[in-house]
Amino acid sequence: NFANHILWQSDPDCVLLRERFSDLSEEEIKTLAIYAGMTGGVTMTSDHLGELSPSRLRLWRLILPEGRASCDFPLLGRSDLFYERLPQSAGYAVRAEDPVLVQVRRPGQDGTPGAIFFLNTSGHPVQRSYPLTELGIHDPVYLLSWESSLSSEQAVSNIAVTLPGHHSALYFFSRDLYLGVCNVLKF
């Protein structure tokens, strides 16, 4: 449709939560949903929410922002690019040398914790360690893993992740351990 003389194209399946009619793995569904949710803006799905399992509804609630939210890509543009010839094609695909994408959402004014999302876009495992200052987080913080609900025992200045191929990890961070844990565990 046109709006304000601009052609807009919208895909109502930008977040796939369905548990049938999809070739995506459980991990791929989780990863792509969180990636879309971290970017902010419009979050939509064409899936019937009444047909989703409790774990998929938990994921849906996680990615729905309570207010206006967006993220930074602090490492975007730092990796060298190379061209990979596509099989059975005359074309090429541009690939980043480092397959890990990092998204950072700042803590909210209302005391909600910040979030760090790591996405391994490759098919092979990767290990990475980042000083939090490189991600734009300048004070030591407590980290909480969304999947395991495990928190760091003390405020940290670095984060290390190990990600299998096409996997991701979501961490929430706060300068106050209690506040961060309470706000995140509501999901």
N, C-alpha and C positions, 0 to 999 in steps of 0.2 A: 504494500500500500504506500501511497505517497502521503507525507505529512510535512507541511512547511516546505514544499517543493523538494523534498528529499525522499528517495526511494528507501523504504525500510523493509528488510526481510527478517522474519521471525520464525524460529523453530520451536514449537511447544514441547519438543522432546529434549531440550537442552540438559535437563537432569533426568536420567533414566533410573527409576527405582523399582520397576516391575521385576517380578521374579519368574516371568515366562516371556516367551517371544523375544529373547535377547541372547546373544552369544557372548556377552560380557561375563567375566568371572565375578565372584563376590568382591574380590579386591579391586578390580577395575571399576565396578559400580561405585564403591566407596570412594576411591581415589578421584574419579571424575566428578562426583557430586561435591566433594569437599573443595576441589579446585574451583569449580563454578561458584560455590558459595563464598569462598574467600575473596573472589574478585569484586564482590558487591554488585550493586545494580539490581536488575530484574532477575528473580529466581522463579523459574516455572517448570512445571512438569505436566505431561498429559496423562500420567498414570492415575488410576483410580485409587485414592488414598485409603478407601475402605477395604481394599484387597491386599494391602501391604502388611508384611509381618511386623511384629514389634521392633525388630532390629532395623528394618528399613524406615519405619516411622521415626525412630530415634535419630537416624541419619538425617531425615527430612527436617526434623525440629532443630538439629544442630546447624544446618546451613541456612535456615531462615533468619535473616537479621532482625533484631528487635528495633533497630533504628537504622539510620543511614550509616553504611560501612563500606570501606574499600581497603585495598591492601597495596603494599609496595612490593616490587620485585627487586630487592637490593643487589642481586648479583647479575641481573639481566645485562647482557652486552659484554660481560667480562670473559666469556669463553670464546676461544677461536672457533670459527666455522669451517666446515669442509663440505665438499660436494660428493655425494655418493650416487653412483650410477644405479638406477632402478632396474631390477631384473626384468627381462623381456620387454624393455622399453628403451626408447631413445632419449628419455628424460633423465634428470638428476633431481635428487632431493638434498636440500641444505640441512645439515645436522650440526649441532653444537658439539664441541669436543667433550665438554662436561655435560652429561645427560640429566643432571639434577637441577630441577627448578625449585626455587625457594620463594615463598610468599610470606609476608609479614604483615599482620594487622596490628595496629597500635592499640593499647588499652583505651577504653572509652572514658569519657568524662564522668560517667555514672559509676565508675569503679569496676566495670567489667574487665576481665583480664585480656591481655593481648594474645595473639596466636601466631605460631610459626608452622608452616606446612612445607614438607619436603616431598617432592615427587620425582621418582626415578623413571624417566621416560624411556630408558633402554630395556632390553630384554635380559641383561646380565646384572648380577649383584654389584652394589657399590657401597663403599664406606667413606664417610666424610666427617670432618671435624671442623667446626666454625667458631671463631671468637664471636661472641654476641655483638661486639662493636662493629664487626663486618656486616652484620644484619641490621644495623641502625639501633641497637639496644645498648645503651651506654652504661646502665647501672646493673650490678648483679641482680638476678631475678630467680625466683623459684619456678621450676618447670613441672608441668603436670602432663603426662601422656593421656590423650583422650581415650585410647583403646584399653590401656591397662589400668587407668586411674591411679598409677603410681606417680608420686611426687618426689622431686629432689629433696634431700634432707636438709640442705642448706642452699642459700642463694649461690648461683653459679654465674660464671662469665664466659663459659664455653658450652657448646653442645656437640655431641657426636651421634651420628646415626649410621645404621647399617640397613640397607634396603635391598630386598630381592628385586629382580626385574619386574617392572611395571607395578611396583608397590609404593606406598607412601607412609608418612608418619605425621601426625598432628600433635603439636604441643601447645599448651596454654602457658602463659607466663604472667607473673605478677611480682611486684616487690614485696607484697604481703602474702605469705603462704595461706593463711586462713581465708582471706577474701577470695583469692584466686580459686581455691579448691571448692568453696561453697558455690560460687557463681557457675563453675563449669559442671559440677556434678548434678545440676538440675536437669541435664540432658540424660 
